[in-house]
Amino acid sequence: MKAFRLHAYGDIASVVTEDVPVPDTGPHEVLIRVAAASVNPLDLKLITGHAAAYFPLTFTHTLGTDLAGTVEQAGPLAAGWRPGDRVIARPAPTRGGAFAEFAAVPASHVASAPTSLPLETAAGLPTAAATAWQALFETARLERGQTVLIHAAAGGVGSFAVQLARIAGAHVIATASAANADLVRELGASRVIDYRSQDFAGDLDDVDIVLDTIGGETQQRSFSVLRPGGMLVSIVAPPDELLAAAHKVNGAFVFHQTDATRLRSISGLCDAGSLRVVTDQVFDFTDMQAALQRVASQRSRGKVLLAIG
Ligand SMILES: NC(=O)c1ccc[n+]([C@@H]2O[C@H](COP(=O)([O-])OP(=O)(O)OC[C@H]3O[C@@H](n4cnc5c(N)ncnc54)[C@H](OP(=O)(O)O)[C@@H]3O)[C@@H](O)[C@H]2O)c1
C-alpha cells in the first residue's frame, strides 16, 4: 500500500511516499481501508520535532492522526466492528498511520462515521471537533446562557467550537479576519471581531470562557475580557498562572485525548443536522505536500482534507 512516511524530523519536503506492507491488525484493533484523512497543525509539529517532548516519534513513522474509511477486518477482541462498517478514527499521534491506504487503529479510538456525511468530509471531524468538545464541555464546563470568546473561529478547531457552543446555548463571540466573518456568523457567532483591525481586549468584558487557539500575545490579552472566576482554556500553551491570578480567573491547558465516546456524540450531532464540517480544500493523496503547505499557511477555513481511497 502507499503511505506518507517520515524517516527523521525535518520539514514538509521530508515527507515521502513509499510502498509498505498493510499493517498487521492486533486483537483489539480494527484495520481500516482509508477513504480520506485530514491534516492538522499537529502534523507539522510532529514533522519538525516541535511536538517531540509530548509525542516522540519512532522512525520510520507513517504520518496522520485523522481518518475516515471502512472496516476491512476487525481483531477478535475489537467487539462490534464488521467489515464494511463506515468509521471515523483518531490514531494516537505517536502511532499515526492515517496518511496511508490502510490503517490499524485500536477499537477504542474508532466510532461510526455520520451516515449523513461522505467519508471524505467526515475525515475532518476527529481531532478538531473532539478537541473543541473536550475544551468547551469537559474542561470549561460551558453552560447554557454563558458567553464564550472563541479565537481563530474560522480554523479547524474554531469552526467546530463555534457550532458546539451555539448548540449548548451559549452566546458566542468570535475572532476572525473580515473575509471569514460571514462564515463564522453562519456557524453561530452572534458577534465577530476582526482581530486585524479591532482590539478584542479593549472591546469585551464579563466573558465567562475564552477558548485560546492562538497562544502568545492573544492569550495574554485575553485574560482581561474574563469576569472574575471565568476561565481561559488554551489548546496551544499552558495559561500564565501569574496573569490568571492577577485577573482572578482560572486557566487550563487542554491536551486532546482520543475518546470514542466523544467521537460518537460528535457523529450523532452531524446526523442530527446540528454540526457540519467546514471544508477548506480537498487535496488528492498525491498532493500531500500541498495539503501540508496549506495548513502551514495558517489561513485555512475549516478543514484541509485528503482524498485517499
Ligand atoms: N492541545 C491540543 O490537544 C490541540 C488540539 C488541536 C489543535 N491544537 C492546536 O490549536 C491550534 C489551532 O488549530 P486549528 O486546527 O484550529 O488550526 P488552523 O485550522 O490551521 O487555523 C487556521 C485559522 O487560524 C485563523 N487565525 C490565524 N491567526 C489568527 C489570529 N491571530 N486571530 C484569530 N484567528 C487567527 C485563520 O483565520 P483568518 O484567516 O480569519 O485569520 C485560519 O482560519 C494549532 O496550534 C494546533 O496545533 C491543539
The ligand as a Gaussian input file, in Angstrom:
#p B3LYP/6-31G(d) Opt

LIG

0 1
 N       -3.869000      20.892000      22.631000
 C       -4.439000      20.116000      21.734000
 O       -4.765000      18.968000      22.032000
 C       -4.717000      20.654000      20.338000
 C       -5.645000      20.010000      19.511000
 C       -5.919000      20.564000      18.249000
 C       -5.243000      21.714000      17.825000
 N       -4.317000      22.265000      18.648000
 C       -3.586000      23.483000      18.233000
 O       -4.527000      24.548000      18.141000
 C       -4.123000      25.476000      17.132000
 C       -5.286000      25.717000      16.174000
 O       -5.548000      24.515000      15.460000
 P       -6.511000      24.523000      14.193000
 O       -6.530000      23.147000      13.644000
 O       -7.787000      25.199000      14.518000
 O       -5.659000      25.493000      13.224000
 P       -5.993000      26.010000      11.762000
 O       -7.227000      25.360000      11.252000
 O       -4.752000      25.879000      10.948000
 O       -6.278000      27.564000      11.997000
 C       -6.323000      28.385000      10.867000
 C       -7.155000      29.601000      11.194000
 O       -6.492000      30.432000      12.141000
 C       -7.001000      31.752000      11.957000
 N       -6.054000      32.693000      12.571000
 C       -4.722000      32.756000      12.354000
 N       -4.192000      33.723000      13.157000
 C       -5.221000      34.259000      13.893000
 C       -5.328000      35.252000      14.925000
 N       -4.247000      35.927000      15.348000
 N       -6.547000      35.502000      15.496000
 C       -7.646000      34.826000      15.087000
 N       -7.610000      33.879000      14.093000
 C       -6.414000      33.593000      13.523000
 C       -7.153000      31.879000      10.457000
 O       -8.296000      32.671000      10.236000
 P       -8.207000      34.071000       9.459000
 O       -7.724000      33.712000       8.069000
 O       -9.601000      34.556000       9.561000
 O       -7.199000      34.877000      10.209000
 C       -7.451000      30.444000       9.999000
 O       -8.821000      30.284000       9.689000
 C       -2.866000      24.871000      16.491000
 O       -1.727000      25.435000      17.096000
 C       -2.951000      23.388000      16.851000
 O       -1.718000      22.726000      16.887000
 C       -4.034000      21.772000      19.890000

